Amino acid sequence: MEPNAQPGGTRQRRHFGRRKGPALSAYQSGLLETLLPQLRMDPEPGRDPRAYFSPGLSEVWLEVGFGGGEHLLWQAQANPRIGIIGAEPYVSGVAKLLSKLAADERVSNIRLYTEDAGDIIAALPDACLGRVFVLFPDPWPKTRHHKRRFIQMAMLDQLARVMKPGAELRFGTDDNGYLVWTLERLSAHPAFTWLAETADDWRARPQDWPQTRYEAKAKGAGSTCTYLRFARTQD
């Protein structure tokens, strides 16, 4: 992929997934014009991610591809002293989350980026994230499309750089091919350690890992879901 320079020093890449879905309601369109600019972040190279939020946060987490925002909103509500960055180019998903945020003005610890999550990761300073979520991403099942998967060794190098020692990477999927792909790469990467000790550690979601709509849809179709938790190793 050839990145294109954008104003403010960010980099915009081609998006392989959908950007637009069903037509938005007038209310949702209005939120994109009014609420999104208040929450949208423009990644600046080397800037401490806490600087994008109000003072007083203990650390920052990143969710890559938040879909409709159910998990992102739950984590923000459950962890008010954690700043959470959500990256999602799918406009309908962003609009759904904005509708939820407009209904709960108490949530102030979310920032949004509507382009490639790689822009944020590339701009972040070293060892600044306490947790990263990659939940039910597009598995790109065709072999010729595997290069489009988010989990690649080069991306794991970047995540290892921006995650604090001991920080947690969470990955969920209902696609067995992507599960094997991810396990192979994370297990081979020296910066990550699998936290599973028993089968239940990857068959069942932890209590602080709420269900997403994509997971619910997969289960409704009879698919088996898997939940991986890896820790950034101590340097």
N, C-alpha and C positions, 0 to 999 in steps of 0.2 A: 504494500500500500504506500502510495506517495502522499505524505501529509501536506496540507496547505496552510500557510501562515495565516493567522487571524489577528484582528485588532487586539491589543492588550497582551500580545505574546503567547496566546493559546494556539493550539494546533488542531485543526479540524481534519478528520479522516473520513474516508468513505464508510458508510454504515451498510452492513450486509443485511440487517434485519429491517422490519417495517418501521417507518417513521410516522405514518398516518394510518388511522383506522376508521371507525365509523364517524360520521359527522358529529361535531360537538354541538351541545346545546348552546343557546345564547348566553346562559349563565357561565358555562365552562369557558367559552370564548372570552367572556369578560374577565374571568380570573386569570387567564393567560396574559391579558393586557394590564391588569392591575396588581394582582398578588404575586405572580411569578417574578416580576422585576425586583420585588422586595426580598425575595429568597434566592434569586439566581446568583451564583458566584462566578467570577472570572478568574480562573487559576493564574496566579503570578509565580513565576519560578522562584523557588527557595523560600516562599512565604510560609510561616508557621500556620497550619490550618486553623488553629484556635483564633487567629486574627480575623477570620471570616464571621465569627460569632460574637455575641455579647460577652463581656468579661465574666470570669468566674467558672469557666468550664474546666474539668479535670483532664479530659483528653478528647480525641476525635476518632470516630469510626467512619467507614466508607461502605456503602452498599452499591454494588455494580449491577445495574439493571433491576430497578425496584418494581417493575411491572405496574400494578395498580396502587402500590404504596402501602399495602396492609402491614407488612412486616416492618417497614421503615417507620411508620407512624407508631406502631406498638412499641418499638424499641425507644423511640424518642419520648413517648409518654412514660415508659417504665424507667428511663434513665435521664432525668431532666438535667443532670450535670455533665452529660456527655453530648458533644456536638456530633451530629450525624450528617454526612454528606451523601446525597443520593444522586447517582448518575443514571439517566434514562433518556434516550432519544425518542422513544415512542410517545407521540403527542397525547394520545388518548390516555395513556397511563399517567402522564404528568397531570393532565386535567382531572383525572379521578382523585389523585392525591391532593391537588389544590382544593377540590371540593370538600374533602375531609378536613383539611387544615382550616378552611374558612369557617367550618362549623365548630372548631375548637381553638379559640384564640389563645389558650394557655400554652400551646406548643410553640416554643420560640427557638428550639435548638436543632432546626433542620435547615440545610442549605441544599440547593438543587443545581444540577448541571445537566443541560439537555443535549449535550454532544457526547463524543466518545469518552468513556471513563479513562482511557489511556492518557488523555490530556491532563487530567488531574494527577494521576500517578506519576507522570513524567515531571510535573511541576513541583511536586511535594519535596520537602527536604528529607534527609535521612531520618529513620527511626522516629516517626511522628504519629503513626496510626496505632491505636490499641486493638482494633478489630476490623476485619474485612469480610463482607458477606458476598457470596456469588451463589444465588439461590435459583435453581431451576432455569439456568440459561438455555438458550437455543442449542440443542445438541449437534446441529448440522450433521445428520447421520450419514450422508453420502461421503464416500471416501475423498472425492475431489474437493469437498468442502471442509475437510477437517482443519485446514489452515485457518478457517474462520472462527474456530472455537476460541473462547476467551482464554482458557487454560492452555498455555504454551510455555515451554521452558524459558523463553525470553521474558514473558510476562511474569513468571515466578521470580526471575531475577529482580525485576523491578519491584514486585511486591515485597520481596525479602529486603530490599533496600529501604523502603518507606515504613515497614512495620517495626515496632519496637521489639526488643528481645522479650519473648514470652507472649507476644500478641497472638491472637487467634484468627485463623482463616477458616471460615465456614463455607462449605459447599454442599448443595443439595441437588439431587437429580432423580428422575424416574427412568432415565435412559441407560441401559446396561452398558452400551458401547462407550458412552461418555464417562460413566463411572470407572470402567477399566482404564480408559485413557487418562483420567485425572489421577487415579491411584498410582499408575505407573510413573507419572511425571512428578507428583508430589513425593512419592516414596524415594525417587532417585535424586531429589534435590537436597543438597546437604543443609539448607537453611530451614527445613521444615521437618517436624516430627509428628507422626500420627498419634493422636491422643486416645484412640480406641484401646480398651483393655478387654472388653467382652463384646459379643455380637450385638447386644442391645445398644452398645455405644454408637453403632452406625445404623441400626434398624429403627431406632426410636428417636424422635426429636427431644432435645433437652427442654425443660420447662420454660426456659427463657428464649425459645425459638418458636414463635407462633407460625401457624400455617398460612401459606400464601394461597391465592386463588388458583395459581397454576398447579400447586401441589394438590389442592382439593379436586381440581379437574382431572388430574392424573389418577388419583385414587378412585374417583368416580368411574373412570374408564377401566379400572381393574389393574392398574400398574402398581408395581412395588417401588416405594421411594426409599432412597438411601441418604444418610446425613453424615457428612464427613467433617471432622474437626482436627485441624492441624495447628501446631504451635510454631511460632518463629523461634528457632533455636537460639540459645545464648551464644554470642560471639566469643 
